[in-house]
């Protein structure tokens, strides 16, 4: 559960070590820090919360936050999040402020990102700063890595969990004043996950162990920093992730099961961050290179012995990279008016190929953003924040993956044969641009109550896949896709009591040119094709309520409720993967200094998924978890816990059951 912290009570809610671990260079500045906006707009999940709740991945951690729901792209075995109903293409993921995405389609498997090397996760929703760059349509998520504070410090932990699971990680660091070094490594593996005893076996799932649910994740994170004085800092970071995973098929034979394997899912990042103070202004820089590679094997049946398509293009692989930079310039000691300017530029490159294919295919796109933000202090109680960004994307290269295939598709009863799309070696190069303004007014009624209201125009550029993919011969490309547009409105309040906080917000969004599929008069054989087009008009409305109370006897209680409605105004498609109601709760109790207990719960109402047609309902879910941590010494602790305590049978995507009751235990040494 996220923490919303007022400075007057922060010491009573969190130990100082949580803040000491924060890597300031890696944080994203949503709004000027000394305006107090932390209590109004930023959601922060701290490392202690992730550890107490046994949140091994960022997916599990984010599920505790209001406005966020998780979903499983079941056929691909990719777990992702929706922020107020919008998927990860509309909510960029950052690591230390560096954009992290799969260049081709913009989707990121959140289960591949572990939390062991993080100090906190930052989340911005709706009224996101124009300084963050392009595509912050519904918000932004930033993972902040750890930074050492002592001459020598570290954490070593190892554990096991149901399904043949193994978890180990190590964090080591030294801070020598003028420089620091941080090294982290983790290993997370499972053979399978157990299904609930309430699950009814099918011909495709005959045992209590989920078929093809194995996974392996390894991560290395190295950081070196230089701090010549109290204000300046320079750091180089290297992250290497390697993973492979199975793909559990649907449990229903009528849903055309897929027999897939991800042979590897590897990501590598290197980046340089800096902050330098001059006499009247500061300069922040980020330079980065990110590489992503994966390989997918598709088989004919559950034996996983014979490749589909005669082995042509199978296994298939992606080889993507992103390189870029960002600069932020801001005023120091600016009085009542604080202006910031940011420039972002990046290049996304995608290469794909496969076995027995005559050639590889390449695609490339440049994205730019120039933004400014001004925080004006009208008086001690009132602040006005306004700004805008100019965002642009420009396709540089777009090879036609259907080139040279003319004559292989047969005749069509009417319309245009898809073979006509195989005569050009390269697609037309698409591009789009937009101006995105925002404005927000904050008012502190008194020291304990603040209110705010704001509006922001946001856009999302289509991905390479949106524009150019044939999607297994079901779609034709559309290089002329334009950006999606939304106007986000939000009002809210935050009330501080003596030992508790209450926060509420009401939001509305009017979305135009939403990218949706429609049938066109083009055929592959006798199959009529679809095309992505800017045809959708969608409305989003809802509210969030959050409450936290510290009983000052070792007991804290937190809870949140989200009400969310998304509607396609033209009734062209069903809105999927969005529950209308969500509740999250956490109780932490420390009866004695050496013993900490945690009880948590997530509830989500039923939602429609697009696994089959007509759209199927997943049913609602209520999942409880609990954990007990015992400090054997000041440095050594032992914990035991249960996820899905009551062994509920539930699904995030229709036909893809989630794990039942999972037992785990860990031993952790800190120094």
N, C-alpha and C positions, 0 to 999 in steps of 0.2 A: 504494500500500500504506500502510495507516495506521501511525503512529508511536506507540508507547507509551513514555512518557518518564519515567525516574527522574531526580530532580533531580541526582543525583551524576554522571550521564553526559550530561545534556541538552546541555551546552556542546559536547561532542565530536560530537554527532549533528546539531545544527542551528546554523546561523548565527544570531546575535542578531537580525538583521533580521526573521526569521520571527515571532518573538514581538513585536517592536516594532510590527508592523503590526496586531496583534490589537486589535479593538474590544471592550473589556471590557464595555461596556454591552450589547453584542449577544450575549454568551455566555449559555448556560443553565447554571444551577448544579444539576447532578445530585445531588451530595452535597457537604457542606461542604468547601471547597477545601483547607484545611490538614490534612484527615485523610489525605491521600495517596491518595485514591480515584482520582485520575487514572490510576494504574497498574492499577486493578482494573476499572473500569466504563466509562470514557469512551474512545471511539475518536475520534481526531482525524486528519483529512487536511489537511496544510498546503499553502499555495499553491505552495511550491517543488516538492512532490511532484506536484501537478497540472500544473505547467509542464514538469517533466522528463519526465513520461509523456504529454504532449500530450493532457491530459484537458480538452477544450473545454467539456463540459457536466457537470453534477453526476451525471448517469447514468453517464458513463464513469468519473468519479472514484470513485463508490460501488461500482462493480463490482470494485474492488481490495480491498475489505474482507471479512473473514471473516463468514459468516452472512448475506451479502447476495447475492442473485441478481437479474439483470435479465430483464425479459421485454417482449415487444412485443404490445400489443393490436392485432394486425395489421389487422383490419377498420377500425379507427379511426386507425391510425398514431399511437398514443400509447405512448411508452416509459416504463416504470415499474420499480420495484424491489419485491422481496419481502425482508422482514427475518425471518429464520428461518421462512420459509414464508408469512408474512402480508403482504398487499398494502398499498398506501399508505393505504387507508381505516383501517387498524389502526395506522399509524405516521405521526403528523402531521408535516408539513413546516413549519419555521419559518424566517424570515429575521430575524436579530437578535432572536430570541425572539418574533417576531410570527407568529401562525398564518397560514399561506398555504394556501388550499385552494379548490377549485371548490365553491361553496356547494351546488350541486344534488346532485352525486353523490360528492363527496369525492375524486375522482380528479384527479391533477395529472400533466401530461406533463413528465417530468423532463428531456427533451431540449430544452425551451424555456428552461431556466435555465442560463445560461453561467457559467463560473468566473472570468472575467477580473477581476472586481471583488471577489473573495472573499479573505479572509486565511486562512480555514480552514473545514472542515466538521466539525461535532460529531455524533456518533452515540451514542445510548444504546439498549441492547437488554435486553429482559426485565425487569430490576429497575429500572424507571424511577421517578424521584422523583415523589411525589404533588404536588409543588409546580408541575409543568408543566401541569396542567390536565386536561381531559377527553380521552377517546379514545386515551390512550397505551397501547393494548392490547398491542402487541408492542414498543414503543420510541418513539423520537423522533429526528428529523433536524433539525439547525439549521445554517443558512448564516450565517456571520459575515462581514460586509463589512469592507473595509479602513478604516484610520484613519491619517492622516499623522503622522510623528514629526519631520520636519525643517521648516525655514523654507520651503523650496520643494523639492518632489520630484515625480518622475513616471516613468511608463513609457509608451512608444509602441511598438506592435508591429503588423506587417502580414505576411500570408502568403497562400499559395495551396495548394490541395490537389486531388487527383484528383476528377473530376466537375464541373469548372468551379467549384470551391470558392474562396471568398475569405473571409479572416479579418482583421479589424483591430480594435484596441482602444487606448484611451488612459486612463491613470489620472493625475490631477494632484492635488496636495495641498499645503497649507501648515499648519504648526502654529506659532502665535505665542504659545504659553504659556497665555494666558488663553482663547484660542479657536482653533479649527481649522476648515478647510474641505476637503472631499474631493469631487472630481468625476470620474466615470467614464463612459465611453461605449464601446459595442462594436457591431460589425457582423459577422454571420456568415451566409453565403449559399452555396448549392450549386444547380447545375442538375439534378444526378442523382447517384447513386452507382454505381460500376462493380460488376458481378457477377463472381464467380469464374469462371475459365476452365473449371472443373469443373461449372458449372451447365448443365443440359440445357434448351434453349429449349422453350417451350410456345406454344400459340396465343395465350395472354395475355401472354407475355413473350418476344418474338421477337428482342430485341437484347441486347447486353452492358451496356446502360445501363438501370438499373431504371426501369420505367415509373412516372410520376407521383411521383417521389421528390425533387422540388424542395422547397426550404425557404428561408425568410428570417427571421432574428431580429435585432432591433435593441433595444438597451437603453441607458437613461440612468439614472445613479445619482448623486444629489446629497446631500451631508451637511454640516450646519453644527453645530458643537459648542461648548459653553462650559464651561470648567474653572476656576472661581473659586479653587480651592485644590487641595491634593493628594488630597483624598478625594471631592469632589463633582464631578458631571459631568452635563451636560444636552445633548441632541442632537435635532435634527430631521432626518429622512431622507425623501427622495422618490425613488421608483423608477418608471420608465415602461418597459414592455416591449411591443413590437409584433411580431407574427409572422404569417406565412401559410405554408401547407404543402400539398403534394399528399398523396394517399392511395393508395399502391401497392395494386392489387388482388391477391387470391390468384392464384397462377400456374396454378391448376387450375380449369378451367371447371366441373367437377362440384361445386365448392364454392360455387357461386352468388356470383360476384365482385360487389363493390360498386364503384360508380363515383362516388366522393366527392371533394369539395374543401373544405378549410378556407379560406374566403375571408379571414378574419382571426381572430387569437387574441391578444387584447390584455389586458394586465394593468397596473394602476396602483395604487401603494401610497404612503401618506404616514403617518408615525408619529413620535411623540415618546417619547423614552426619558430616564430620569433616575435618578440615585442620589444620595441626600443622607444624610450621616452626622450623627446627633445625639449626645448625650452617651453614651447607653447602647445605642442601636440605630441601624439604618440603614433607609432606605425606598427601594425601587426602584419606579418606575412605568413603565407602557407604555400609551400610548393610540394607537389605530390605525384607519385606514380603508383598505380594500382593495377594488378594483373589478375585475371580470373580465367581458369581453365576447367572444363568438365568433359566427361565422356558418358554417353548414354547407350546402353545395349537394349535392344527390343527383341523379344523372343516369341515363338509361336505358341508356347504352352507353358504350364507350370513346372516343367522339368528344367527349363532354362538351358536347353541343349542345342536348339536350332534357331538361328537368326531369322527374323522376319525379312520380307522383301528380297529373299535369296541372298542376303548379306550385302546387298548394294546400299551403300551409305549407312551401314550398320556394323559395328558401332559408329555413331555419329559424335562429333566433338565440336566444342566451342573453344576458341582462343581469343579472349578479349583483353583489352587494356584501356586504362584511362589515365591521362596525364593532364596536369593543369596547375593553376596558381590562384591565389586570392590575396588582395591587399586591402587593409582597412586603415583609414586615417581618421583620427579623432582629436578633439580639443582636450587640453588639460587646463584645470582651473578656469573653467569657462563661465562661472557665475550662474546666471539664470538661464543661459542658452547653451545647449551642448549639441554640436553638429558632428555627425559621423558620415563618412563616405566609404563605400566598399566597391571593389572591382573583382569580378570572378571570370575566369576563362578556363575551359577544359575541352579536351578532345577525347571522344569515345570511339574506339576502334573494335570492330567485330570481324572475326574470321571463323568460318565454319567449313567442315568437310566430313568425309566418312569413307569407310572401306569401299574399295572398288569404284570410287568416283573418279571421273576424269580430271577434275579440278577442284580447287578450293574457292570459296566465295568470300569477298571482302566488302565491308560496309564501314562508313566513317561519318561522324557528325561533330561539328563544333557547337559549343554552347557558351554564350556570354551573358553577363549580367552586370549592370552598373546601378548601384543603389545609394540613396542617402537617407538619413534619418535625423530629425531635429527634435530634441526634448527641451521644451520651453517651460520653465517653472514660473507660472503666472503669479503665484504666491507660495507661502509655505505649505499650503494644503492642496494646491491645484497644479496639475501638470498636463500639458498638451503635447502629445507625441504625434508627429506627422512625418511622412516620407513617401518615397516612390522608388521604383526600380524600372529600368528598361532591360528587358530580357529578349534574347534572340537565339534561335538555333538554325544551323545551316548545314545541310547534308553535303558532304564532300565526295563520297563514293558510295554506290549502291549497286553491286553486282546482282544480276538477275539469276536467282538460283534455279530457274526453269529454262535457262538458255540452252538451246541445242536439243530440246526434247520434242521438237515438232514431229508429228506423225505417230506418236506413241499412245495417243489417247482415244482414237476411234472417232466415229461420226457422232453428231448431236442431232436430236429431233428438231430443235429450233434454236434461235439465238446464235451466239458467237462461240466457237470452239475455243477452249482454253489454250490450245496449241498456239494461238495467235500471240500469247504472252511469252512464247519461247523464242521469238525472232530477234529480240534486242539483247545485246550482251550486258547492258546496264540500264537500270531504271532511270526515269527522270528524277532529278535531285530536288527534294522538297525543302521548304524552309518556312519559318514563321517567326513573328516577333510580337511583342506586347509591352504596353506601359501599365504598371501595376501600382497605383497609389494606395496609401493607408492613412488613417487618422484615428487617434484614441485619446480620450479625455479621462483623467483619473482625479478623484477628489477624496481627500481624507476628512470625513465628517468629524472625527476626533482621533485620538491615538489608538483606539481599538476598532474603529469601523471605517472601511474604505469602500468606495463604489467606483465603477468604471463603465465606459461604453465606447464602442469603436466599430469601424467599418474598414474592410480591406478588399480590394480587387486582386484576384489571384488567377494565374493561368497554369496549365500543364501542357507541355509540348508532346506530341505523339512520339512514341519510341520507334526505334528502327523496326522492330517486329510489327508494330501497329501499321507502319507505312508499307512494308515490303514482304511480309510473310505470306506464303501460300497455305500454311497451316495444314499440312498433310493433304493437300489437294482438295480442301474444303472452302478456301477463300481465294480471292484475287487481290493483288496489292492495290493500294491507293496512295501514291506519292504526294497527292495534293491535300492530304489531311491537314486541317488547321488545328490550332491550339484549343483546348477546352478552357472555358472561362467561368469564373464564379465571383460573386460578391458576397463576402462573409460579414454578417452582422453579429455582434455579441454585446451583452450587458451583463454585469455581475457585481457581486459584493464579497467582502471578506470580513468576518467579525471575529475579534479576539476577546475571549473571556479570560478569567483569571488563570485557568489551567486547561483551556480548550480552544479550539478554533472551529468556525463554521464557514463554509465557502459555498457559493451558489453562482450559477451562470445560466443564461438563456441564450440560445444561438439560433440563427437562421441563415441559410445560404440559398441563393438563386443561381443555378448552374445552367449555362447555355453551351451549345455545340458539344455536348457530351458525346464521346466516341462510343457508338454502338453499332452492332452488325445489322445488315439488311440484305435481303436477297436481290440479286441482279440477274440480268438475262444473259448469263455466261454459263457454259456447261463443261464439266469434266466427264466425258462419256455421256451418261444420262443423268448425272448428278448436278443439280442446279447449285451455283456457287453463291457464297455470301461475300460481302465486302464491308470493312469498317468505314463508317461515315460519320460526319459531324451532324447527327440528326437528333440527339437527345436533349430534352429539357427536363431537368430534375430539380426538385426542391428538397432541402434538408432542414429539419427543425427539431429542436429538443432542448433538454435542460440537464444539468448535472448538479448534484448536491453532495457535499463531502463534510464529514465531521470527524474530529479527533479530540480525545479527552485523555489527559494525564492525571491519574488519581494520586500521584505523588507517594504511593506506597509500593511502587514497583509494577503497577498495573497501568497499561495504556490500551485504549480501545479506539479503533478507527473503522469507518465505514463510508461507503459511497453508493449513490444510486444514479443511474443514467437512463434517461428516456430519450429515444431516438426514433424519428420517422423519416424515411426517404421515400419519395414518390416520383415515378416517371409521369410527368404531366400529360404526355401524349399516349400513355399506355402501350408503348411499343415493346417494352421488355419488362420482365420481372426484376426487381431489385433483389440481389442474392447476398448471402453471407453477412447479413446485418440483423442482429436481434433487436427487437424494439425495447427491451428492458434488460438491464444488467445491474447486479448488486455485487459488491466486493466488501469483505470484512476481514479484519485481523485483530487478534487480541494477543498482547505480549504481557507476560507476568513473570516477575523476578521476586519470588518470596524470600530468597536469601541471595547473597552476593554471588554465590557459586552456581546457582541454578536459574536457568532461563527457559521458559516454556512459550510456545507459539501455537496458536490456533487460527486457521484462516479458512475462508470460504469464498467461492466464486459461483454466482448464479447467472445464467443467461437464458432468456426465453427462446422458444423455437424460432428457427429461421429457414428460409428457403435456400436451397443450393441448386446449382446447375449441373449436377451429376447426371441427371436423366431428364427426359421430357415426357410428360409435363413435370414442372418443378416439384421436387419432393421436400417435405419438411423434415428437419433433423430431430425435432422434439426438444423440449427444454432440458437443461442440465443444472445440477447442484453438486458441486465437488468440494469436499472438505479435506483439509490436511492438518497435521499436527506434528510438532517437533519438540524434543526436550534436549537441552544442552547442559552438560554438567562440567564445570571447571575443576578438573582434578588438581591442578596447580594454577598459578597465575599465567603460566605459559601453555599448559597442556589441557585440552578439552576433549570430551567425548559426547557424541550426540546420536540419537536414534529417533526415527520418525516414520510417518506413514503419509503417502499421497493417495488421494481418493479413498479416504478413510472408510467409507461405507460401501465401497466396491460397486459404485453405480455404473451401469451400462449406458454409455452415451456416445454421441458422435458429433464431430464438427463438420463433417461432410457426409451426405447420405451414402450409406453403404460402406463406410470406413470407420469401424468402431475404435474408440480410444482405449487407453490402458485402464485396467481395473485397479484393484488395490496394489500399491507398490510399497514395500518395506525397504528402508535404507538405514545405514549407520556409517558414521565417519569419525576419524580420529584426527585432531588438528593441533599443531604445535606452532606457537607464535613467539617471536623474540625480537 
